[in-house]
Amino acid sequence: MKSLLLASLIFCCSAFSPRIPLVRIRPRTEGYSDRLKSRLTLATKPDGTSSLRASSFFEPQPTSCEGKVILITGGTSGLGRESAKRLAKAGGRVIITARDEEKGEKIVSLSKEESWNSAFPITYITMNLDDLDSIKSGVAQLTSKLAADSDSDSDSSQLDVLMNNAGVMALPERTVTKDGFEAQLGINHLSHFALTGLIMNGGLLKPDAKVVSLSSSAHSIASARGGVDFSDIQSERGYDAWKAYGASKLCNLLFATELQRRYGGGGKITSTAVHPGVVRTDLARYIFGTSTVDTDNPDDDGNPIAKFFKKTALQALALFIKDVESGADSQVWLASGGAKKEGIDVAGKYVVDMKPVKPSDAGTGETAAQNLWKISEALTGIEYLES
């Protein structure tokens, strides 16, 4: 029952509308040749029967990212890996963060096997987002990598895109990072606040770069409770997994808008927050305790009642959740310059399904965004230089 309730909660927090499993067709500006590809997913059941489900995903032009240097946090799996793959295939020089060399090398090998970008293969820096010292070390690696690349290509000395993608979701127990931050706040928000600040302070971001920060419609959970509770931002008085997750996603949104207010405009950076949708892998991992989703045979731990509720919830939600490919659409669209090509203003905006939408009321609070900025600087010890 608990799993079913949690699944329902995620669905209620989703910003996208219920849809039947048909190909999503998105209007495009005339002459805009980036493609939204249709895809059929074949689901084979234990009895040998199968069903076809149509989905679609955005694919930028093969040359749309040529000459662009892109850093993606959490690029070894999920939305980060999918974004890295598509942006590399579009000609981008993609750098990902990996928790260790093994994970980084695995993606490098995969990218070569699948020929993501033979001219500029994927590279990585090691960085743990639950450790400020590791983030600082990662930025030092990035500085060296960009300096080395610039010896052969002066345009590679700075980032064109910073994608703050990595995160955790609804951790069942309150845990803390190496620096003592509540884990969801620390990994989802404070780590990216620190990383972005270190990159900007180090002159590693081009003046007109794009900063894409993954938020979520789950920020409405915090909004419904009055926004970020600055008196207990670390959830020390009482921990609720979804409240803490919603608050961290609201922090992502407020950070993106405040970054734009402070450093955007007039040809400067464009900072945007994104809701990827409720993505299939997230539902499996954080609600049903498995890395894959089998709607007919969910893991039941030997409990037939648990199996019934898991199966019912999964099958009901199957029509409304996204796969990783379509979940990555908005961030790939933004990183590849899709908004600019279509003449859509995304500066300081909240984007869902490749279009700006109005966030919850708490997501538009300038005072809250400024307060969060000050608290984040105090907690991380990272003060942004004046623009």
N, C-alpha and C positions, 0 to 999 in steps of 0.2 A: 504493500500500500504506500509506503514511504517513497519508493521509487516512482510510482505512478504520480504521486503528488508533486514530486520534484520535476518530473517531466512536464507536467501540466504547467508548473510555474515558469519553466523556461519558455514554453510556448506562449504563455500570456505575456511574457516580457519581450517577445520578439516584435520587431518593428515592421516586419514584412507581412503582407496580407496573405490569408489562406489561398492556396492555389491548387488546382488539379494538376496532375502530372503531364502537362503539355509543354511544348517548346515555348520558351519566353522570347517574345519578339520585342526588341527595344528600338524605338524610333531613332534615326541617326541623321545628322546634318548632311545635306547633299554634298557629295564629294569627299566625305569622310570615309576612308576605306578600311579602317580597322574593322575586324570581323567579330561577329558574335556567332560562334559555331554551335551547331546542334550536335547532340551526342545521344546515343542510345546505350543505356546501361542494361546489360543482361543479367537478370537475377535467377539463378538456378536453385530450385527447391530440392529437398531430399528425395521426393518422389519422382524426380526426373523432369518434371514440368518446369517451365520457365516463363518469366514475364518480362516484357520490355518496358522500360521507363525512359521517356525522353527528357533530356535536360539540355542546358545550353551554357556556354561559357564565353567570356570575352577574350579575344586574342588580338594583341596589338600587331601592327604591321611589322614585318621582319626587320625593318631598318629604323623603326621609331625610337629605339634607345641607343642607336649607334653614337659612340663618343660620350655616353653617359656612364658615370660611376655611381653605383648603387650599393648601399649598405643595408642589410636586412637582419634584424635580430631574430633569433629562433628560426634560422633558415634550414635546420636539419630535418624538420618534419612539418606535417600539416600545411597550414596556410603559408607559412614562411617558405617552405620548400617549393610549393606550387608557384608562389610568386617569383622565387629565384629562377625557376625553370622557364617560366614564360617571358620574364624580362631578359634573361640571357638569350633566349631564342630570338628576341627582338633586337639583339645586337648589343645589349648592355654589358658593361664590365661589372659583374656582380660579386660582391664580397658578403659572406654570411658570418654570423657569430655561431660558434659551437661550444658546448660545455667542455669538450675535451677533443684531443687530436683524433681519436678513433671515430667519433661522430663526424668530425669535419672531413676526414679522409674518405669516409663512406660516401658522402655527398659528392665530393670531387670525383671519385671513381664512377658514381652513377651518372654524373653529368657528362663525363667523357664517353661512357658506354652508350648513352642516349643522344649524344651529339647536341647538347644544348647550345654550345657556342665554341666552335673549334678555334676561332681567332682569339678569343679571350675566355679561357676556361674559368669556371668558378674557383674562387679562392676563399679562404676563411681565416678568421682570427679566433683564438680561444678566449672565452669570456663567460663567467658565471654571473648571472644577473642578481643573485642573492648575496653578492659580496662586492662592496664598493671598491676594495683594493683590486679585485679581479677586473672590474670595469675600467679602472684607471690603467691597469696593465694592458687591457684590450685596446684602449685608445692609443697607448704607446705603440702597440703592434700596428695599429691602423696608420699612425703617423709615419712609421718606417715604410710600410707597404706603399702608401701613396707617394712618398718621396722617391722610392725606388722606381715606381711606375712612371713618375714624372720625368725621369732621366731620359726616357725614350718618347714620352708624349706629355707635353706641358699641360694638356687639358685634363690629365689624370691626377693632378696634384690636390684636387678637392672633390668632395662628394656633390653630386647633382641631386641625389635622393637619399634621404634617411628614412627607413621604414621601421618604426617602433612596433614590432609585431609580436614579440614573445610574451608569454603570460601564463598564469595558472588560473584555475577556475574552481571556486567553491570547495576549497580544501576542508575536509570534514572536521579536523581538529585545528585549534589555533597553534600555529608554529611560527617561529621567528627566523629571520635571515641571520647571516653571520654578524651583521651589524645591529641585531636586536630589533629589527622592524617586523611588525606583523607581516607574514609572508606575502599575502595578496597585495597589500599596500606597497610593500617593498619591491616585489618583483614586477608587478603590473605598472606601477606608477613611479616610485622613487628611483628605481634603477634607470628608467628611460629619461626621467628628469635630469639625473646626473649625467648620463651618457650624452644627451643632447647638449647640455651645458659644456661639458668637456670638449666636445667636438667643435662647438661654436667658438668657445674661448681659444681653442687651439688654431683657429683659422682654417679648419678642415671642411667647412661647408661653404659652397659657392654662395655669393650674395643673393642669387635668385633661385636657390635650391628649394626643393619640395620636402616637407617633413610630414609624413603620413603616420598617424598614431591610431592604433586599433583600440577602439572603445567597444561599446556593446549597448544594445537596447536595455540590457540589464541595469544600466545606470538609472533607469526609472524606479528600480527597487529602492535606491537611496533617495531619489526624488520624492517618492511617496512618504518617506519618513523625515522629510524636511531638508534633505540634502546631506552633504558631508558633515558628520558630527565632529567638529574641530576640537571639542572638549574631550573626545575619546577616539581620536583618529586611528589609534593603534588597537582598538577593540580590547582594551585591558579590563574594562568593567564587566564585560560579558561578550562572548564570541558567538556570532551567528554566521555560518558559512556564506549564506546568500546575501545577507546584509553587507558583510565585508567585501564580497565580490562586487556587488552593485556599487558600493562606495568607491572601490578601486577603479571601476570603469567610468564612474562620474569624474573621478580625478583625471583620468585620461582625457576626457572631453574638455574639462575646464583647463587643463594644461595646454591642449591644442589651441583653444580660443585665446588664452592669455599670451601664448607664444606669438600668435599672429598679431595681437594688439601691440605687443612690445617691439616686435622685430619685423613685422610684415608691412606690406603696402609700399607703393612707389617703386616697384621693380625689385623689392627685397623678397625674403623667403615667403613661401606659401605654406601655411600650416593647416592641416585638415584632419578631422577625426572621422573614423570609419566604423560602421557596424557591419560585419561580414554576413550576418544572418546566423541562425542557429545551425551550426555545421555538424554533420553526421558524426564525425570522430569525437567531437566534444561531448555529444550526448552519450555515446558509448562509453567513453573513458570516465566521465565524472558522475554519471547517473547510474549506469548499469554495470560499472566496474569491469569493463572489458574493452580491448582496443579495437574490436570489430563489432559490427552489428549484424546479427542473424535474426531476422524478424520471426522466423518460425521455430528456431531452437536457441533462444537466449540462455545464457548460463543461469542455472537455477539453484546451484549449490545443493541439489538434492531436495529442494523444497518445491512441491508442485504448485502451491499457492503463489509463491514468489514467481515461478515460471509463468503462471497464468497472467499475473499483472504485468510482468515485464513484456511478455509477448503482446498483450493487448495494447499497452502503451506504445511500444515500438511500431506496431502495425498502424495504429491510429496516427502517429506522428510522421510516418514515412512519407505522406503526401505533402508535408509542410516543411520538412527540414531540407537542408542543402548538402550536397556533397562538397568535398574540398575544392574541386575545380570551380564550381559556381560561387562558392564562398569567397574565393580569392579575387573575384571579378573587380570589386570596387577599388581595392588597393592596387591592383595591377593597372586598372584604368587611370587612376590618379598618377601613379609613378611613371607611366609611359606617356603622360601628357594628354590623355584623352579628354580631360575637362577643357583644357586650353583649346584643343582642336575643335571642340564643339561649342566653344564660346560660353562655357558655363563657369560662373564665379564660385569657387570652392574655398576661397581664403577665409579661414576661421570658421568654416562651416562643418556640419555633421552630415556625412554622406551615407546613404543606404541605397543599395541597388543602383549605383552609379548616378545618383542624383541627390542634391542637397535637400534635406528635410529638417523640420523644426524638432529639436530635441525636447525633452521634458523641461518643465519650468526651471528646475534646479540646474539644468545644463546651460542656462543662458545668464547666470548670475555673475556680473562683473566683479562685485565685491567678494563673492566666494572664491572666484578665480584668483584674485589678488591675494586673498588670505592664504589660499593653498600654496601659491608661489612662495610667499614668505616662509611658511612652515616647511616647505620642501627644501628651501635653501638652508634653513636652520638644521634640519635633520640630516641632510646629506653633506653639508659643509661646502657645497658647490654654489658659488655666487656667479651669476651670469654677468659678463661685461656689458657695459652700456652700449647701445646700438649707435 
